[in-house]
Amino acid sequence: MLKLTTGQRAHLEQLSNDNNVISALAIDQRGSIKKMIAAAANKPSNETEIVHFKEAVSEELTPYASSILLDPEYGLPASKVRADNAGLLLAYEKTGYDATEPGRFPDLITDQSALRIAEEGGDAVKFLLYYDVDESDDINDRKKAFVERVGAEAKANDLPLFLELVSYDGTMDNVADAAYAKVKPHKVIDMTREFSKPRYNVSVLKLEVPVNQKFVEGFTDDGVDAVYSQDEAAKYYKEQSEATDLPFIFLSAGVTNDLFLKELQFAKNAGSTFNGVLCGRATWADGIKPFAVDGETAGREWLRTVGKGNIDRLNEVLAKTATPWTDKVSK
């Protein structure tokens, strides 16, 4: 079982609801939000719009979430207007990855540190890693060492580390197609197992579901062939859960709110013992258009109604499907 310091445990409790389940709102996106606002308004976006949208999401939706994930570049003002009950996770990595060499290497924000995250009132360090278990040892050993350093730094500052793992294949361009769907379970499950090792000092894994649900029998669009039967998909969910002793939560990975809720129910039915979610675009993405086109008042009205409804439905499903992370932590 995971061993936490008294401080780490207190922070993790602040990030969770009364049932020790993490129902967190993710809005640490940077480049993607800039593009979404620009596309909706049909004109270039600016930093002020990004900051104000994050503030609106934080102020309107954190009363219904257990915590919020933000970035230090645009998100610190939003962290100041979150609800008193909401914990705070802050990102440590730069957006995207290093595209100057193969391997999708991460890079840290140059004026960020675990100490500074603590000083900003953060309850956890969040670090995103793109990882292909089948890439060369030269690439993956560098990434493992990177996580070891971040984990050690988080622990030294008495903060939990939330490690977000995003799979890919270095030989494929499109992770949304059927070809990648066939190899995704192996990629996701194996990296789940690797980064559960104590050497990384990870407190919570933030994971993709182990399949592309759009290719599961019964979930496909018309004319799309299934890659997995429901029994096969369920086996992968169960195998992922059994690959780690750590608390783990699911990320929404840009799918719709409706599909994400179905994934969570599917995971529960398959025997997955996941401990919550960090849900981003599935909650607030459709609020970009009214905010960008009709202004902040219209955007906030969308958040108060449709956005709140998205979180309410998520919380209802989590109450029936997620297990407390305390089940995986030693006393």
DOZAVEX-763505 format. One record per residue (C-alpha): x, y, z. Coordinates in steps of 0.02 Angstrom, whole numbers, plus 32768, in hexadecimal, padded with zeros to 4 digits. Each point is the difference from the previous one (the first is absolute). Example, Ala and Ser with C-alpha at 12.3 -4.5 7.8 and 13.67 -1.06 7.14 Angstrom:
<nodes>
82677F1F8186 804580AC7FDF 
</nodes>
This chain:
<nodes>
800080008000 803480B47FE3 805580588091 7FE080BA800F 804880808076 7F8680598072 800E809A7F92 7FE47FA27F5D 7F677FAB8048 7FB880A6803B 8018804A7F52 7FB07F697FAF 7F6A80118073 7FF080B77FCD 7FFC7FC97F49 7F767F818020 7F478000802B 7FB67FC380A3 80087F4C7FC1 80BC800B7FDC 7FDF7FFD7F45 8055807F7F8F 7F8480627F97 8077807F7FB6 7FE9807F7F77 8091800F7F84 802180A37FA7 80BD80057FF3 7FF680007F41 805E808E7FB2 801E7FF77F44 7F617F9D7FE1 7F92807F805B 8052808C7F9E 7FD57FA57F5E 7F4F7FD78039 7FDA80B5802C 804B803E7F5D 7F9D7F827F99 7F5C802A8058 801780BC7FEC 804D7FF07F53 808E80738032 80A47FF18060 7FEC7FEB80BB 8067805B8083 80437FD680AC 7F7C80688058 7F737F987FB5 80547F5E8037 8019804180B2 7F4C803D800B 7FB87F5C7FBF 80637F9E8081 7FC580788088 7F4B7FE87FC9 80107F428001 8051800280AB 7F8680778051 7F637FB27FB6 802A7F468009 80737FDF8094 7F6F8009807C 7FCD7F587FB5 80AC7FB07FEA 80787FBE8083 8095805A7FB3 804280587F65 809D7FE77F97 804C80A07FBA 80A0803B7FAE 8070808A8046 800C805E7F5A 7F48802F7FF0 7FAA7FAC8092 803F805480A0 7F7780877FFE 7F817F737FEF 804A7FA88096 7FD88099806B 7F457FFB7FD8 7FE37F46801A 7F847FC78084 80417FED80B1 7FDC7F457FFC 80657FE17F62 80B37FC38006 8082803A7F82 80747F9F7F8E 808180617F9C 80587FC47F62 80BD7FF47FFF 801D7FDB7F48 7FFE80727F69 7F6F7FE37F8A 801D7F7E7F79 80AA7FAF7FEC 80AA801E7FB4 7FEA7FEC7F43 80B8801E7FD6 802E7F488012 7FA77F578000 7FB37FC580A2 7F8380868036 806E80338091 7FB4806C808A 804280A5803C 7FDE805A80A3 7FC180B28010 809F8063801A 7FC2806A8092 7F9E7F758056 80327F88808B 7FAA7F8F807D 802D807E8087 7FAE808B7F9D 7F667F947FE4 7FF47FED80BD 801980BB8018 7F7180237F86 7F8E7F97806D 80087F677F92 7FCD7F588048 805A7F977F7D 808180017F76 7FB87FC77F59 80787FC27F7C 7FD17FC47F52 80697F7E7FA5 7FE87FC07F50 803B7F4C8001 80117F737F82 80317F5F8057 80467FBD7F5C 8076808F7FDD 80BC7FEA8018 80517FEE80AB 8065809C7FDA 7F6080667FF6 7F9F7FAC808B 808F7FFC807E 800D80BD7FEF 7F4780108023 80087F8B8096 808D8068804B 7F9B809E7FE0 7F6D7FBB8064 80757FC6808A 803E80B38013 7F52804C8001 7FC17F7E807B 8091801C8076 7FE580BD7FFA 7F467FF08023 80217F8D8093 808580758046 7F7D808A8004 7F7E7F8E8052 7F8F80067F67 7FAD7F6E7FA6 80347FE57F4B 7F767FE57F81 80537FAF7F68 7F9B80117F61 802F7F7B7F81 7FD080147F49 80277F717F8C 803580087F4A 805E7F9C7F7E 809E804B7FB9 7FDD7FAC7F58 7F4C803E7FED 7FBC80AD7FE0 7F4B7FE78035 7FD47FBD80AC 7F4680117FDA 7FF57F7C7F78 7FE07F468004 80B77FD27FE8 8031805580A1 7F667FBE805A 80447F507FE5 80A38025805C 7FBF807D8080 7FD67F82808B 80B27FBE8001 804880B18001 7F918040808C 80077F688071 80BC7FEB7FF4 802580B68028 7F847FF98090 80647F6F8048 80A980567FE5 7FD780A48056 7FAE7FAB8094 80AD7FD0803F 8030805580A5 809D804D7FB4 7F9680847FA9 7FAA8040809E 7F5A80107FA5 7F69801A8071 7F767FFA7F7D 80047FC67F4C 7F9780627F85 7FDA7F847F76 7FA87FE87F5B 7F7F7F777FF8 805C7F6A7FB6 7F9A7FF77F5E 7FBA80797F81 7F4A7FF08035 7FC680387F54 803F7F597FBD 7FAA7F948083 7F6F7F967FC4 7F60805E8026 805780A98007 803380157F4A 7FB8807E7F87 7F9D7FC17F6B 80727FAE7F80 80947FF08078 80427F518022 801F7FD380B5 80B37FD98036 7FCE7FB280A7 7F6C7F9C803B 7FB5803E80A4 804B7F6A8059 80AD80287FBB 7FF180B78031 7FC77FD180AF 80967F8D8012 807480917FD6 7FAD80738081 80157F798084 80B47FDE7FCD 802B80B9800B 7FB6800A80AE 80647F698038 80A180477FB7 80108080808C 7FF1800A80BD 7FF980BE7FF8 7F65806C8002 7FD4802B7F4C 7F8680737FAC 7FC2800C7F4E 801980947F8B 7F78802B7F84 807A800C7F6C 7F9180787F9F 7F6A7F8C7FEE 7F4F803F8019 7FB2800980AB 7F857F777FD0 80867F877FC5 806E80228097 7F727FD38076 7FE47F5F7F9F 80B97FD7800D 7FF9801380BD 7F6A7F8D800E 80547F837F8D 809C8006806C 7F9C7FDF809E 7FA47F6E7FAF 80A77FB87FC8 8044800280B2 807280977FF4 8024804E80AA 802080B17FC0 7FFB808C8080 7FB880937FA4 801D80707F6A 8059809A7FC2 7F8280397F80 8026808F7F89 7FB380217F57 7F707F88801E 7FC3807D8081 802280AD7FB7 80327FF47F47 7F5780317FB9 8003809C806C 808E80477F96 7F8A80367F74 7F86806B8064 8092804A8061 8063802C7F62 7F6E80347F92 7F82804F8076 806F8038808E 80297FD380B3 7F4E80158042 7FBF7F817F83 80917F8D8022 7FE2800480BB 7F477FDD7FE6 802F7F647F9C 80757FC9808D 7F79801C8085 7F847F977FA0 80487F837F84 80AD7FF88051 7FB77FE580AD 7F8E7F7A7FB7 80987FA77FB8 80537FFC80AB 7F607FCD8059 7FEE7F6A7F8D 80B87FD58017 7FEF800780BD 7F667F907FFA 805E7F7E7F9B 809B800B806E 7F977FE0809A 7FCD7F597FB3 80A37FCD7FAD 809E80468053 80547FB68099 80558064808D 80BA80187FEA 80127FDD80B9 7FE77F487FD6 80AC80047FAF 805F80658082 804D7FBB809F 7FCA804D80A4 
</nodes>
